[in-house]
Structure formats: C-alpha cells, structure tokens
Amino acid sequence: MSRRNLSPSERDQAIRRLRQGGDVRTVSEAVGIAPASVKAIKQGAVRPRENATTEGKPVSARLTPAEIEQLEWVKSRFGYGSNSDAIRALVRAASGMLEFDPVTAEKLTEVKTELHKIGVNVNQVAFAANRGKIDLTRQEWKALDAVRQALPGVRIYLQAVVDEQRRRGTRLFQKFVESGRG
C-alpha cells in the first residue's frame, strides 16, 4: 500500500481503532491504508500532545543506564507519557515554574469536583428545608447557610491559588531565561 491522501472516513476509522488499542499493523490492514499513514495519524491525532510545542528545538542527551532508570521512574511516578514530557517538566520545575504532574493535576480536579458536589448537596438540604420536608433548628440553618456561602469561595480560592502559582512559576521561568541562566 502506498501512502496517499485519506478520506475523512478512513482517518476517523483509523483514529477510532487506534484509540481502542489497535496497533499500527492491524489498523493498517483493517482500514486498508499504508502503515506509514496510520503511524502519522497515531503521532498527530491520537497521542496526547498537551505539553508538546512546535516552537521549540529538539535536544538530545546521552544518559547512563542509572539515569535512564531514574527517568523511567520519574515517568511512571508522575504519569508522564514520554521522555520529552518528563524532561520538559523537570527543566521547568528546576527553573522555578510550577507545573503540576498529571497525577497532582488530576487530584486537584477531583478536589474541585468534590467541592462542587458538596455544594450541590448543601443546596439540596436547604431546598428541602425551605419546602418543609425537613425541620432545621435556627442553629442548623445558620451552619447550613455558612457552608452554602463558603463553598463557592473555597472553590474559587483553590482555582486562584493554582492559577497564581502557575503565573508565578511562569514569571520565574521567564526571569530565569532572561537572566542568561537559561
């Protein structure tokens, strides 16, 4: 099979099969397109590229077996999908830029989600009390109202902390680069 322009249907089918775990050879045979085309699709459309940049310059380094072992440990410990992602994160962290590893970022997202769920539950309790389905004492009403008012602020504060740390980290990284150390 020679490499040719793919139809949108062929491309979509290849992406779907790759995302379902198919390898280049089996997807190539199933869709009827060249393995090189499948590989290009996998690199460009399937593989997560959140941290990648096209503006940068590729670099290489020779690592000892012990350093490779440590790099693999960093990748598995923090959930980086590639050597490039891990090295990029290490460079940014070493120069002061806050960059959450995928595991921590996911945990922060979970915290925000849980805070939202708690807020919804508190609102449901207040709604039920307002409808007379449950009786709350004056003290319980005050506590419930305090929680209702505080939760959105906590979520906003959490997001503000994350955003400010990222901004501060970006500024530190820029200062690091501008100072000639980068």
Number of C-alpha atoms within 10 A of each C-alpha: 11 9 11 10 10 12 9 9 10 15 18 15 15 26 19 14 18 21 14 9 10 15 15 21 14 14 22 20 13 13 16 13 21 18 19 16 20 26 19 12 18 18 12 11 15 15 12 12 13 7 10 11 8 6 6 7 6 7 6 6 5 7 10 9 9 9 11 13 12 12 18 15 13 16 19 13 12 14 15 19 14 15 14 16 17 20 15 15 19 16 13 16 15 11 19 18 22 21 18 15 16 14 13 13 13 12 11 16 13 12 14 17 13 13 16 16 12 15 19 14 13 17 16 12 16 19 13 14 14 12 10 10 11 11 12 16 8 9 9 11 14 12 12 17 14 11 15 18 12 12 17 14 11 14 18 12 12 14 15 12 12 17 13 12 15 16 14 15 19 18 14 17 21 15 15 15 12 10 9 7 8 11
